[in-house]
């Protein structure tokens, strides 16, 4: 048995059915966690069977969204669901052991969703740098492609000249050189 | 039918090394229901990942718990290495396993001492903690610290163990094993210990699976699951690994599983030392995890499976770091084990779960 882990998307509506299906199929509930993202909170529900860890991810849960509890299927989730409520402000309905917002004694509402301005700035900067790097790489790839195409044309011409009568080939080369010199003179 | 009363248990209680509160609903001397409450020592360590870069956070991770400190630093590092696609040198993987198994030995022996103290066997408690000191001596000799080791980094480890030190470890463990087996006889054969533990706090295999229990708590109920059997890191090099299980599901079974796991850990360390490859102990890790990249990992801590999650945001600071500790997974099992027990057995049952509340709250 070897360890594998994977992330798969999930919607709020699919969650209760997924929990029941996992329980029926012998998957073990591993954990549930919340991640603060720019457009809400992501919820990750993890299940494991035979060394395969599958993380089902509900993206961008808004503060007004209601998420059903899975504690009727997996009681062990009550700790994580209370935590997601107290630290991330996620509204979870019908938790089997519900502490009503008093699981953790925190002085601030949803403290894990607060992102400091410095952190925000650093993330923006990293995003811009990544975008600039990607654009530079795309440009280099495009230029490389054009240069490659030019090299291909030159090689084809050389092959044709090699197949010609040497005197005729010399004349063609001289004409091409004169044309190139004329074009350079015009540019200057 | 008697009158129902609620007895508050903890967070300050002689049997609890850490703050856990339980509302025990009792009828005469029987516990009908137990409602756990934590939240007294929440430190917000996961939030700190936003202001400590991914190398610095190793030192925060190992401060989550004073007993499984090494395991947390290793679990965190392995998760970030997975996130960044870092290949750790083989020797570093072996060294990590040695320190991790030493942590398991000292954690289990510490727990055995606490259990002995809980059922009034103080001399046994002292013998257990005396033996545990020898493992801490190994830590001091090989790492410099006795509790916080600070030897893990993302990409490997920061210290090697030389041949002389490896021989020292083998000698200490050999001496420890002989004395430990004498102590185990007291735990497993003594009638007064059996009276307090056999048949107490029973959990069936079906309940253990349904409640997603982990670690020795689950294995004592015949759940054949141990993360080490997945062969992550140098555990994959072991010639054979079988999780230690018991089918009795009571406090005695939990104690038996832990006592046997100490011997198993000694054997694992011996094998690691004999097979230890030469080579580098770390690789340089540069750059930052990609924006939106995610990884997850599991590690078998002394108390059971611990889950780690990391998410990058393109900077050297992670977006999110998550540790789901074994105790938070076992709290539901604890409430089931307590339901129906005698009030006098509550402390023994709680202890046999080996709860670590500091880990749980982070």
Interface residues (C-beta under 8 A of the other chain):
Chain A: X1 X2 X3 X5 X7 X23 X28 X29 X30 X31 X33 X35 X36 X37 X44 X46 X48 X51 X53 X55 X74 X75 X76 X78 X79 X80 X97 X99 X102 X103 X104 X105 X106 X111 X112 X115 X116 X119 X122 X123 X125 X126 X127 X129 X130
Chain B: X35 X36 X37 X38 X39 X40 X42 X44 X46 X47 X50 X51 X209 X210 X211 X212 X213 X225 X229 X230 X231 X232 X236 X288 X291 X294 X295 X296 X297 X298 X305 X307 X309 X311 X313 X314 X315 X317 X319 X320 X322 X324 X328 X329 X331 X332 X333 X335 X360 X361
